[in-house]
């Protein structure tokens, strides 16, 4: 996943981050990976994530939402852009941190799909910013 990786969860904040990342990728002549992660449930007994049948359905929906967002956001971008959409099952913070190891930059929205207005930065964004192996850009909500 060299180049820019942008986390996408289907929220308005994630779409703002995607738009920002697309413009940056064009300006820097870098590839862009849109990473969407279906959050897995963690077993209370083992502490390990577990995949159930419904996760595959949710993964397909997440991928389609990311593909649709790429199509919408790319209308506002001028210049050559190489975009790859990757959809995986996992623990969101852990997967973003893992993706940062091979990225030149990681871009995320400041708040995810739950969007608690009192929080300026989500718990996941704070965790990723602290542990990522590359520079992290946290894009604030669109005004």
C-alpha positions as CSV (number, residue, x, y, z in Angstrom):
1,X,0.0,0.0,0.0
2,X,2.7,2.5,-0.9
3,X,1.6,6.1,-1.5
4,X,-1.3,7.6,0.4
5,X,-3.8,5.4,2.4
6,X,-7.1,6.9,3.4
7,X,-9.4,5.2,5.9
8,X,-13.1,5.2,4.8
9,X,-16.1,4.2,6.9
10,X,-18.9,5.7,4.9
11,X,-19.3,8.8,7.1
12,X,-19.3,12.4,5.9
13,X,-16.0,12.9,7.7
14,X,-14.5,10.0,5.8
15,X,-15.7,11.4,2.5
16,X,-14.1,14.8,3.4
17,X,-10.8,12.8,4.2
18,X,-11.2,11.0,0.9
19,X,-11.5,14.2,-1.1
20,X,-8.5,15.7,0.7
21,X,-6.4,12.6,0.0
22,X,-7.4,12.5,-3.7
23,X,-6.3,16.1,-4.2
24,X,-3.0,15.4,-2.3
25,X,-2.3,12.2,-4.3
26,X,-2.7,14.1,-7.6
27,X,-0.5,17.0,-6.4
28,X,2.2,14.6,-5.1
29,X,1.9,12.1,-8.0
30,X,1.2,9.3,-5.6
31,X,-1.1,6.3,-5.7
32,X,-4.1,6.3,-3.4
33,X,-5.4,3.3,-1.5
34,X,-8.9,3.6,0.0
35,X,-9.1,1.2,2.9
36,X,-12.5,0.3,4.2
37,X,-12.7,-2.0,7.2
38,X,-15.6,-4.0,8.4
39,X,-15.3,-3.9,12.2
40,X,-15.3,-7.4,13.6
41,X,-16.8,-8.4,17.0
42,X,-14.2,-9.4,19.6
43,X,-14.8,-12.6,21.5
44,X,-15.2,-11.9,25.2
45,X,-13.5,-15.2,26.0
46,X,-10.5,-15.1,23.8
47,X,-10.2,-11.3,23.0
48,X,-9.7,-12.3,19.4
49,X,-11.9,-11.0,16.5
50,X,-14.3,-13.5,15.0
51,X,-15.8,-13.5,11.5
52,X,-19.4,-14.5,11.1
53,X,-21.4,-15.0,7.9
54,X,-22.9,-11.5,8.1
55,X,-19.5,-10.0,8.0
56,X,-19.0,-10.9,4.4
57,X,-22.3,-9.2,3.5
58,X,-21.2,-6.1,5.5
59,X,-17.8,-6.2,3.8
60,X,-19.4,-6.1,0.4
61,X,-21.6,-3.2,1.4
62,X,-18.6,-1.3,2.8
63,X,-16.7,-1.9,-0.5
64,X,-19.6,-0.7,-2.6
65,X,-19.9,2.5,-0.4
66,X,-16.2,3.2,-0.9
67,X,-16.4,2.6,-4.6
68,X,-19.4,5.0,-4.8
69,X,-17.6,7.6,-2.7
70,X,-14.5,7.4,-5.0
71,X,-16.7,8.0,-8.0
72,X,-18.3,11.0,-6.4
73,X,-15.1,12.6,-5.1
74,X,-13.1,12.0,-8.3
75,X,-15.4,14.4,-10.1
76,X,-13.7,17.2,-8.3
77,X,-10.2,16.1,-9.0
78,X,-8.3,17.1,-12.1
79,X,-5.2,15.2,-13.1
80,X,-4.1,11.6,-13.2
81,X,-5.0,9.5,-10.2
82,X,-4.4,5.8,-9.5
83,X,-7.0,4.6,-6.9
84,X,-7.3,1.2,-5.4
85,X,-10.2,0.3,-3.1
86,X,-9.4,-2.4,-0.5
87,X,-12.1,-3.8,1.8
88,X,-11.1,-6.0,4.8
89,X,-12.5,-7.5,8.0
90,X,-10.7,-6.5,11.1
91,X,-10.3,-4.1,14.0
92,X,-10.3,-0.6,12.6
93,X,-7.6,1.0,14.6
94,X,-5.3,-2.0,14.3
95,X,-5.8,-2.3,10.6
96,X,-5.1,1.4,9.9
97,X,-1.9,1.2,12.0
98,X,-0.9,-1.9,10.1
99,X,-1.5,-0.1,6.8
100,X,0.6,2.8,7.9
101,X,3.7,0.6,7.9
102,X,3.7,0.6,4.1
103,X,2.3,4.0,3.4
104,X,3.9,7.4,2.9
105,X,0.9,9.1,4.5
106,X,-2.3,8.0,6.3
107,X,-5.4,10.1,6.0
108,X,-8.4,9.7,8.2
109,X,-11.5,11.8,9.2
110,X,-11.5,13.3,12.7
111,X,-14.7,11.4,13.6
112,X,-16.3,8.3,12.3
113,X,-19.7,7.1,11.4
114,X,-21.0,7.4,15.0
115,X,-20.0,11.1,15.0
116,X,-20.4,12.2,18.6
117,X,-20.5,16.0,18.3
118,X,-18.7,16.6,21.7
119,X,-15.6,14.7,20.4
120,X,-13.2,16.7,18.3
121,X,-11.1,13.6,17.5
122,X,-12.4,10.1,17.8
123,X,-10.7,7.5,20.0
124,X,-9.6,5.6,16.8
125,X,-8.1,8.7,15.2
126,X,-6.2,9.4,18.4
127,X,-4.9,5.8,18.6
128,X,-3.9,5.8,14.9
129,X,-2.1,9.2,15.3
130,X,-0.2,7.9,18.3
131,X,0.9,4.5,16.9
132,X,1.1,5.0,13.1
133,X,4.5,4.4,11.3
134,X,4.0,7.3,8.8
135,X,2.7,10.8,9.0
136,X,-1.1,11.0,9.7
137,X,-3.4,13.7,8.5
138,X,-6.7,14.0,10.4
139,X,-9.1,15.9,8.3
140,X,-11.7,17.9,10.3
141,X,-15.4,17.7,9.4
142,X,-16.5,19.8,6.4
143,X,-18.1,23.1,7.4
